[in-house]
């Protein structure tokens, strides 16, 4: 393998940069490197069209550049077809899983490890995006893709065969780690194969499978449960998913090998022993720094997630202790990166870039705002407006369908206008604020019918679709190609942070408003029943007929909860205004000199 020589060369490369005071990576020239005797050309390439990968780039970037140089424009379009199909399989499986997962642990749903597994899967999969992003840079996109296909499939197999809380927990965590990693890697594939001007549309196009599966997924899940079993809902995709995704990995691998034959990319053997290679990669990957950072974020996110489901209280020693431990872990991470790490896990200079900081803050605020009211939105629609389960599901899918559809439309707008900042600031952000603000008013049947809630959801969906694509574009435009996986991982981490804290805030609002409002609104003869109604959830609450005094009191309590949830959503989105305003106004062009779009890309 050629990683060792390239890394050793990169040390001299950085020394030369430091000595001369010149940033060679940003210099507007390219050095042609002749092939070694072990990498003789097989495919003839006209000299005037001969290109080479960036010799100063990390291995993952070199492999991505090599594949894009070796294929034709038509092949690039075929690559997108394979990526879209892979996204479709992930979207379909996720939609089916969300409808059959309750059957998977129906016999042991009271076990504490089940709830803990659900929380840990969200936290760990979000935190692991940072080391996964680093892995894709120093190892390679295709190799990472193959590894996490295995993780994803193993998780599906364990879920299909689980008969206990322990096996369910292991399978569910592995499944979500693999799912989120594959989603991230497919996003990186898109970034590798698209020019900056087309990238917003490419990301929007990749989200369109979720439009198809929003309504077909529940139908497929029902068919699995009625005709086979919930186990086959997972077992089927343990077979289908690799069959669909492996051709994409083989496709990239084939063109990497073709680039080697064309002498566009020529790896060299490292000459290291296995032990030396292990030590080298541990330093390059910064394993200790990655451990401190993951531990810090897990300890920060986990107590909020536990509080959102009632496993701990904000004033408990567990909650406070975990937050204190997270502060210590962050401190250890900073000390290690400052004084001991041979290669920094995070490129700190990027945090001096206002676009990166603004995108991370606005991402956290957007997900915080959404989950402030979303946690009990399903119950709210069924109780207050008397919707059926299917109609409630359709209302709940408005954001997914609307944001995915609009993200593709926004991508076309970016292509035409060649900018995204002011569309996010003047259009997307106000729509999110408008939708959440109007929900404060239309929180009950007295203020209007369900149609007004649907209108608010459409506003939030269009605004959210605009902001999500804009945030991705902001960090990618601000970073070199080597750091794009890390930047996308950072956006994913801050979205997980916002979602976890937003859910915890929503749970706190519900706990502190719903019971008191319910008891106050109940008739005098039924005030003692408020605790049973509260703890019974929507299944017990639906037992009271529409129009009865008790049902009206329950609706009133949900209205109070939604009022304060939406107030919190609007308030936190206020932070997104300066965050988006501080982005640089990038002009996105398909510049042939731009190192983010080398080779035949779209």
N, C-alpha and C positions, 0 to 999 in steps of 0.2 A: 504493500500500500504506500501511497505517496504522501501521507499526512505528515510524517515525521520531518522529511526534508523541507516541506513547505513551511512548517512551523519553525524549524531552526532558521530557515531563511528569513522568516518574518521578524525574528529577533534582530538580525542584522539590518533588516529593512527599517525597523523602528529606530535603531541606533543611528542610522544614516539620516533619518528625518530629524531626530533630535539635534544631531551635530550641525546639519546644514540649515535647520530652521524652515525647511520646505515640507509641505504636506504633499507627498508624492501621490497619494490616492486621489487627491482632487486636481492634480495637474492635468491639463488638457492635452495629453499625449498618450500614446500606447506603444509599448515595446514589444516587438515580435520576438518570440523566443523560439529558437530552432529546436527541432525534435531530437531526442536522444536516439541512440542506435536501437534501443528497446521499443521505440514507438515510431516505427517507420510507416509512412503513409501507404494506405491501401486504396483509398478512394481519392482520385485526383480532384484537386480543387484549383480553379484558376487563381494565379497569384494575386490578381487585383481584387479578388473576393475573399482571400485568406484572412481569417480573424483568429484571435487567440483569447483565451480567458484571461481575466485580470490576475497576474501572478502574485499580487499582494493580497488577494481575497482569501477567505477561509475556504476549507474544502467544500462545504455545502454549497456555497455560492459558485465556486468553480464548476461543480457538477451541473448546477442549474443552468449556468451560462453555456456550458458545452452542449447540453441537450438542445437548447434553443437555437444554437448556431448550426447544429447538424440537421435539423428538420426543416421542412418547407413551410410556407404559409398555410397550405392546405392541411398539413399535418398538425399545425397549431390549432386549427378549428376542430380537427378530430380529437385533439387532446381535451378541448373544452367539452365536447360531447361526453367523453369518458368521465370528466370531473362532474358534470351535471348529473349523470346517472349515479355516481357515487353519493352525491348529495341527496339524490332522491331516495336511495336505499336507507341512508341515515334518517332522513325525515320520516319515511314511512314506518320504519321500525320504532322510532321514538313515539310517533302518534299512536301506534298499536300498543306499545308498552305502557303509555300513560293511561290506557283504558283497561288493561288486563293486570297491571301490577298489583291491584288490590286483591285479586284472586290468588296471586302468587303467595301472599303471606296471610291469607284469610284465617288459617288455622293457628297462627301464632302471632297475630297482630298486636297482642298485648305485651309481647316480650320487649323489654327496654332496648335490647340490642338492635331491633328493627328500626325504631325511631332514630337511634344514634347512627345507624348505617345510612339512613336517608340524609341526615345532616352532614356526616363526614364525606359522603360521596360528592355533595355539592361543594364543600369547602376544599377538599383535597384536589378534586379535578380542577378547580379554579386556580389554586396555588401552584399546582404542577405545571401550569402553562408556561411559567417563566423558565424552569429548567428544560422543558420540552423545546421552547424556542431556541435556547442555547444549543441543545442537542442537534437541532436541524441545521445549525450553522457549522458546527465543527465536525459533524458526522455525515450528514446528507439527508435530503428530503425523502428520497426513495427508501433508504434504509430505515429512517424513522417511521415512514408510512407502513412498511412491512412489519416492523416490530409492534406497532400499536394495533394493527389488524389482529395480530395474535392475542394481544391483551383484551381487545374488544370481544373476540370470539370466545376466549376462555371464560370471560364474564358471562356471556350469553349461555354457554354450556352449563356453568354452575347454577345460574338462575333456573334453567330448564329442569335441572335435576334436584334442586334444593328441597329438603324436607325438614329443615330446622332453622331457627333464627341465625345460628352461626354460619351455615352455608349460604343462606340468603344474604347476609351482611357482606361476606367475602365477594360473592358474585355481583352484588349491586355496586359495590365500590369499584371493582375492576371494570365493570361494564361502563360506568360513567367516566372513569379515567380514559378508557379506550375511545369512547364516543367523543368526548371533548377534544382529545388529542387528534383524532382523525379529522374532526371539523376544522381545527386550527391548521393542520397540515394541508388540507384542501384549500384553505384560504391562502396559504403561502404559495401553493402551486399557482393559484390565480395571479398573485402578485408577481411571481417569476415569469409568467407567460403573457403579461399585458403591459402595454405602455401606460404612462401616467394619465394620459388624456382619456383612455378607454377603461381605466381600472375601476372607476366608480360604477360604470355600467356592468362591468364584469362581475363585481361583487354583488350588485343588485340582481343580475341574471342568475347567479348561483343560489340566491335565496328563493327563487320561484318554485322549486319543488315543494316548499312548505305550503304554498297555496293549494297545490294538488292534494296533499296529504291531510290538510286540515279537516276535510270532510270524509275522505275515503278511509282514513285511518280508523276512526271509530266503527265504521261499517265492517272493515276487515277484522277488527278486534272482536266484534260481536260474532262474526262467522267462525273465528277460531274457537271461541268459548263454546258455541252451540254445536259445532260439528266435530271438532277434535278436542282440544283442551288448551288451557292457557300455557301449558308447557311447550306445546308445538308453536305457539306464538313467538317463543324465544328460540326453540330448536330449529325452526325453519330458517331464521335469519342467520343462525350459526353456520348454515350451509350456503345460503344465498349470498350473504354479504361478502365472503371471500371470493366467491365466483364472479361477482360484479367488480370488486375493487382490485383484485390481483392483475387483471389486464392493464389497468392504469399504471401500476408499479412496473410491470413488464415493459410497457410503452416507454416510460422514462429511462428505464435501465437499458433498453435497446439503443436509444439515441445517445446515451452516455458512452456506450461502447463504440458506436459509430463515430462519435467525436474523437475518440482515441485513435481510431483508424485513420481519421482525416488529419491527425496531429493538431487538432484544436485544443486538446486537453491531454496531457501526458503525465499520469501519476508515476512517481518513483518509489521504489521500495525503501522503507525506513531504515532497515538495518538494525532495528532495536530488538531486544529479547522481549518475550511476552511480559515479564515483570517490569521491564523498563517502559514498555508501552502502557501498562496499567498505571504506572506512576505519572507518566507524561499526560495521559488523558485526565487523570484525577486533578492535576494542576490546571490543565487547559479548561476543563469543565468547572473548576473551582468548587469541588464537592463540598468542602467545609462551608464556604460562603453560601452555597445553595441550601445546605441543611439549616443554617441559621435563619436564612430568609424564609424558607418554608415553615419552619417551626414558629417564627414570629407571626406570620399571617394566619396560620392555623390557630394559634393561641388567641389572636385578635378576633377572628371570625367565628370560631366555634362557640364561645359563650353567648354571642348575640343569637346564633342559630338555635342553641339550646334554650335560650330564654323565649324565643318565638313559639316554641311548642310546649312551654311550661316545664321543661326539665330542670330549670334553675331559675332563680330570681335575681333581679339586678342588685339587690342589697346582700346577696348571699356571699359567703366566703369563696365559693367556687368561682363565681363570676368575677369578683374583684381580683382573686389570685391569678386567674388566667390572663386577665388584662395586664396585671403587673408583670407576669412572666413574659408576655409579648413585648413589653417595653424593654426588658432585659435582653431578650433575644435580638431585638432591633439594634440595641447598643452593641452587643457582641458582633453582630454582622458588620456594623460600621467600623468597629475597631479592626476586625479581621481584614476588611477590604482596604482600609487605610494603611495598615502597617505590615500585613503578613501575606496577602494574596499575591501570587505571581502574575495572575491574570484576573482582572476585575470581572465579577459575574454580571454586573450591570454597568453599562457605559454611562458614567456619571455626567459626562459633558452634555448628554442629551437632556438632562434635567435643567440645564441652563437655557434650554430652548423653550421659549414661551409657548410654542405650539404644542409641544409634547405635554407640558404641564397642564395647559388649558384643556387639551383633549382628555387627559386622564381625569381631571376634576369634573368636566362636563359629563363624562361617561358615568362616573360614580353618582353624580347628582341625578342623571336621567333614570338610572335603575333604582336609586333610592326613591325617587318620586313615584315611579310606576308601582313599586311594591308597597308603598304606603297605603294604598287603597285596594290593591289587587288580591290580598290574602283572603279576604272574606267576600269578594265580589260575586263569586258563584252563589253563595248563600243569600246575599243581598238580592240578586235578581229573582231567585226562586221564591223567597219569602215576600218581598215587597211588591213585586209585580205579578206573582203567581204564575211564572213561566214553567213550562214542562222541562224535563231534564234535557231533551234534545234542543229545545229553543234556547235554554240557558247555555248549552254548549256552543250553539251558533253565535250567540252574543259574545261569549268568551273568546271565540276565535277571530273576532273582528280585528284585534290588534295584529295577530300573526298574519292574517291574509292581507290586511290593508298595508302594513309596514313593508311586507315582502314585495307586494305589487308596486308600491310607490318608490321603493328603493331602486327598482329598475328604471322607472320614469325619471327619477332624480339623476341617475347615471347618464341618461341622455342629455339632461340639462347641463350637467358638468361638461360633457363632450362639446356641446354647442357653445357654452359661455366660457369654458376653460377656467372656471373658478368655482369654489364651493363655500368659501367662508361666509359671504354675505347672504347667500341663500339660506344657510343654516341659521345665521343671526337674525335675519329679517323675515324669514318664513317658517322654518322648522321649529325654532324655539318659541315664537309667539303662539303657534298652533298647540303645542304641548301645554303651555300655560293657559290658553283659552279653554282647551278641553277639560283640564283638571279644575279650572275655576268654575266653569259652567256646571260641573258635576256637584259643586257645593250647593247650587240652587236646585238642580233637578235631582234631588236625592230622595224624593218621595212621590207617591202618586198624586199628592195634592198640588205639586208643582208641574206636573205634566206626565205623559205616558212614557212607556219604554222607548219610544221613538227618539226622545230627547237624549236618553242615555246612549242610544246607538249613535246619534250625531256626535256626542262628546267622544265616544270611542273612535270614531272615524278621524276626528281632529287629532287625537293623540296618536293614532296609528300613522297618519301622514307625517306629522311632526317628528315622531320617533324614527320612522324610516329615513327621513332626511338627516337627522342628527347622527344616527348610527353609522351611515356611510361617510358622512363628513368627518366624524371622529377618526375612523380608520384612515381616511385620506390624509388627515392632518399629520398623524404620526408617521405615515409612510413617506410623505413628501418631505418631512423634516429629517429623515434618517438616511444613511447610506444603505445600500442593498444588503450588506452583511447583517444589519441590525433590524431588518424588517420583521423576521420571525419574532425577535424579542419585543419589538414595538406592538405587534398584534397580540402577543402574550400579555403585555402590560395592560392593554385595553381590556382584555378578557379578565385579568385579575381585578382591575378596578370596577368592572361590571359586577363581578362576584361580591366584592366588598360592598358596593352600593345595594345590591339585592339582599344580602344578609342583614345589613343594618336596617334597610327599609322594612323588611319582613318583621324584624324585632320591634321596630317602632309601631308598625301596624298592629302587632299582637298586643303591645302595651296599651295602645289606644283602645283596642277592643276590650281588653280586660278591665280598664279603668272607666269606660263609658257605658258599655252595653248593660251590665247587670244593674247599675244604679238607675239608668234611664228606663230599663224594663220595669223595675220595681216601682218607680214613680208613676209610670203610665198604666200599670195594671189596675183593674178594678179592685176595690177594697177587699172583696171576698176572695181574691186570688193572689194577693200580694205575697203570701207565703210560698207560692209556687215558683217564684222568679228564679231561684237557684237551680231547681230541677229543669226548668225551661232553658236556662243558660247552659248548663252542663250537658243537656241532652242533644245539643247541636241542631242542625237543620232538619234531621229526620224526625225529632220530636216536635219541633216547631211547625212542621208541615201538617201535623195531625190536627191543628186547629183550623177550622174552615175560614176561608176568605170572607171578610165582613164582620167576623166576630170581634168582641172587645179585646180578647186576648191576642188574636192575630194582629189587630191594629196596634196594640201596645208593642208587640214584637217588631213590627214594621217601623214604628217610631224609634225604637232603640237602635235598629240598623241604620236609620236615617241620621241619628246623632253620631254613630261611629263613622259613617261615610263623610259626614261634614268635617269632622276633625282630621280624618285621614286625607281628604282632599286639600284641606288647609295646609297640612304638613307638606303635601306634594307640591303645592304652589310655592310655599315658602322656600323649600330646598332648591327648587328650580331657579330661584333668584340667583343662586351661586353660579348657575350656568351662563348667565348673561355676561359677566366680566370674563368668565373662562373662555367662552367662544370668541368674545371680542378681542382677546389677546392673541388669537391665532394670527400667524402671518398670512397675508393674502397671496397664497401660492398661485402662480399661473401654471396650469398643468398642460404641458405639451409633450408630444412624442418626439423629444429631442434625440437624434441619433447619437449625440455625444454623451447622453445621460447614461450612467452605468447601471441604472435600474431597468433599462430596456434593451439590453444587448442581445443580439440574435434575432431570429424571426418570431416576433411576438405580435399580439393583436393590439 
